[in-house]
Amino acid sequence: MRFRPRVLIVALIAVVTAATSAACTLQQGFQDNKSGENVVRLVQQPWEDLIVENEIVSQVLSKLGYRAHVQELSVPLGAQALADGQADAYLGNWWPSQQSAYQQYLDSGQVEVAGTMVTGAQYAPVVPDYVAQEYGIRSLADLDAKAHLFDNEILGIEQGTPGNQYILDAIRDDSYGLGDWNLVQSSTAAMLSEVQRRAGERKPVVFLGWSPHWMNVEWDLHYLDDPQDVWPGSGEIRVVFNEDFAGKNPDIAKFLSQIRIDRDTASDWIFRLSKEKDPAPQIASEWIRAHPDEVRKWLRGVRTADGEPAPAAIS
């Protein structure tokens, strides 16, 4: 597979089509899954750890007599859905990298932070360590002088993600001399497939990386320094709610706000789903059975839909 910039008119058509489709998704996504007591509408992007986390939540809630509905939306549309009350909760709020999508809604009070699920997360442009060692690429400031090695390309993920947008902003502003570079927007799977190909041939490549993720196990990665502070990074993954959700669903809200996951656990889920091709329901059910004490910690003070102590319902 070879990544190259698209002809402008094709790109414009793709953007319009994607925007129209996304708008329809936002309007229709949860229409058959009405909100109410004992129900939570979860936002999701096609990220392996978030897919497994939402599956674990769905299975645990089912044991307690509650229901979860999951809808896939881009990060900006997910933020809008939460703010508008079309969605209830989101377990994938990478912070501060999603600040551009969420800050206005946090400031208005339409979206509220319920808890921090993962700490020590990383999210930034990266190169394989062999690129850092052989070509001296250790910073965003090192890229442009050796642009020919990369064909002036940075590989990105799904269109509309904040990480892609920060790269596009750097290109627009000619930060680090990147004004004549291109961001290749595709999908997480396509990006990693291309990285796999180039890394297998020890070719230079720069792409959007993050941790937790199996990419950090598969390859030795160097997260590029950012001396001009154009990249916000990501220090944690948070749980956020629509402003009215906790008041209407206090037990589900308490459960979600108490979830804590370490990076190694999340990376293991990602590896199993993406590399070993285990289905998310299997990964979730096996993890729940193997970690009942941890799940009970998440359920402290939570009641089932019938008003019984929730930790006792997990066996």
N, C-alpha and C positions, 0 to 999 in steps of 0.2 A: 504494500500500500504506500502511495506517495502523496504527501500533503502539499498542496499548492494553493495560493490565493485564488478565489473564484472571480469570475467576471462580474463587474459591478452590478449589472442588471439582474443576474441570477441571485446575487446576494440580497438585493433589495426585495425581490420576489419572495425569497425565503424568509426574510424578516417580517414582511407583511403577513405571509401565511402563518408564521409562528405566532405573531401577535394576535391574529384573528382566532386561531385555534385556542390560544391561551385564554383569551377573553371568554370564549364559549365554555372552556373548562371551569373557569372561576364561577361563571353564572350557574352551570349545571352540575358541577362536581358533587355537591352534597345534597342536591335537591331531593334525592330519594332516601337520604339518611338524616331525617329530621333530628334537630337537637332536642334535648330534654333530659329529665332526671335519669340517671343510670346509663347515659350514653355519652361517649366522647368521640369527637370527630378530629382525627389526627392528620396533620399535613406531612407529606413525605416528598423527598427527592430520591432519585435512583442511586442512593449511596448505600453501600452494603451494610455498614454498621447501623444506619438509621432503619433500614429494612428489617434487620434482625431485632433491633430494640422495639420497634413498633409491633413486631410479631410476638415478642415476649410479653409486652404490655397487653396485647389483645388476648393472649392465652391466660394470663393471670386474671385479668378482668372477667373473663368468661367463667373461671372457677368461682368467682365471687358474686356472680349473678348480674354483672354489668356487660355492656357491649361497647366495642370499638369499631369505628369505620375509618378507613385510611384512604386519603385522596392524594394523588401525586400532582404537585403544583411546583412551578419554579419558585425560587427564593422570593423574588419581589411579589409574585401573585399570592404566595403563601402568606406573606406578611399582610397583604391587603385583605385576604380572606379572614385572617385572625382579627384584624382591626374592625372589619365590617360585621363580624359575628357569623360569618359563613363557615368558620372553622373554630375549633375550641383550643387545641393545644399543639405544640410543636416541640419535639425532642432533639432538634438538630440546629439550634441557634448558635452557630460558631461566632465567637465574639473575640475581638472587635471586627472581624472581617465582614460580618453582615450588618455593620452599623449603618451603611448607606441605605439599606432596605428597611431597617427597623426603627431607627432613631426617632423619626417623626411620630410614629405610633406609640413609642415608649413615652415620648414627651407629652403627648396628648392624653395618655392614660388608657388608650384603647387596647394596648397590649401591655402585659405586666410580666416581669421576670419571676418565675416560681422557684427556681433553684439552679445550681450548677451541677451538671451530671458528670462531666469529664473535665479534669484539669490538666494543664501541661500540653495542650494541643498545639500543633504547628500547622501553618498554612502559608505557603509562599512559593515563588519560583525556585526550582531546584535544578541541579545538574548531577549526573552520576559522579561518584568520587573520582573515577578515572579521568573525567573531563576537568575537574578541579586540579588534579595532580599534573596531568600531561599538558594542559593548555593554560594553567594559571587563572581559571575562572572561579573566583570565590565571592564575587560581589556583582550586583546588577551593574555597577560601574565598569566592570571588566568586559561586558558583553560586546559593546559596539565596536571596539577595536578589532574584534575577531568575528565580526558578523558573518563573514564568508563561510566560516566553519559551520554555521547553523542555518545557512541560506536565509538569513534575516527572519527566522521564524521562531516563535514561542508557541508551544503546543498547549492548548487549553481544553476545557471540558464543555459542559452543556451551556448553550447560549442563555444569557440572562443571569448567570451566577455572579456574585460579587467579585470573586477572584478574577474571572475574565474581565470584568469591568475595570478593575484596578489596573490591569495590564493595558487595556484599551486607553484608559486615561493617561497612563505613562507614555504611550505611543502618541496620543494626541498632543500632549504637552512637551514632547521631545525630551522627556526626562531621561537622563543618562545617554542622550544621543539616540534614543530608540525610535525617533520619528519616522524612519524609513523601514521599520520592522513591521511584521505582520503577526497577528494572533490567529492561530488556526483553531477555530471553535468546532468541536465535534461532539463527542460524548466521552464519559470517563473510560468506558471500555475501549473505544477507538483510540483514545490518546495513549492508554497503557499498552495497547497492542503495538502501536508505532514505537513507543519507547522500548518495548521488548525487542523489536526488530533491530533498532539502531544500537541498543546496548549489546545485543548479541554479536554485532559487528564492531563494537567499540567505537562507534561513530559519535561525534559531538551531538548533544541534544539538550535543550532547556525546556522545561515543562512545569506545569502547575502541580505542586506536590503538597501532601498533608500527612499528618500523623494524629490519631492512629490510622494505619492502613498497612496492608501487606506489602505495598511497594517498598517500605522501609526495611522489610526482611529480605525481599527479593533482590534489592540492589542497595549498595552503599551510596547514600545520597548526601549531597552537600546543599543545605538551604542557603541561598545566596544572601549575603549581607546587603543592607539597604541604608547606606550612609546619608541619603537625602530624605529618608523617612517618607517615601511615597507609598509604602506598603503598610497597611495597618496590622498585618499579622493576625494570629488567632491564639489566644491564651487559654480559652475554655469553651466548652460546649454546654449551653444552657437550655433549660426547659422554660418555655414561655406560654402564657395563656391569653385568651381573650379576656377582657376586663370583667365580664359577667360570669365566666365559667366557674370559678371557685365557689362563688356564693350559691350557685345553683347545684353544684355537684361537689360538695366539700370532701367526700371520702375519696372519689376518684382524683381530685386535685391534690389531696394530701399524699396519696400513693405516688403520683407522678413527680411531685416536688421532692420526694425523698429518695428517688433513684440515684444511685452512685455507681459509676462504672470506671474501672481503671483502663489505661490505654492498652495494656497487654491483652485484656479480655476482649476489648473491642477489636483489636487487630486480629485476634484468633477467629472471631465471628466473620470478619471480612475475608480472611484467608479461606475459611471453609466454604463460604458462599461463592466467592469469586474464583478461587483456584481449584478447590476440591469438588465444586459444583453440588454441594449438599443443599437441599431445599431449606428455605428459611424456617418453615414450620418444624422441621426435624431439628435444626440447630437450636431453635428456641425451646422446644419441649425437652430435649436432652439437657440443655443448660439448666432449666428450671428444676428438673429432677435431681441434678447433681449439686445444686446450690440452694437447698430449701432454707437454710439459715440466712443466707444473704437476702433472699426474697422476703423473708419474714421481717428483716430490718426495714425494708422498703414499706412494709405494711403496718408498721407500728402506729397504733392509734386509729387505724382505718377499720371501717365496718363493712360487712358485706351488704348486698342489696336488701337482705332480710334483717339487717341490724345486728348481726352477730360479729364477734371479733374476727377480722379478716385473716390474721396470721394462722389461726387454727384451721382455716379452710385449705391451706397449702400443705399437701402431704405427698 
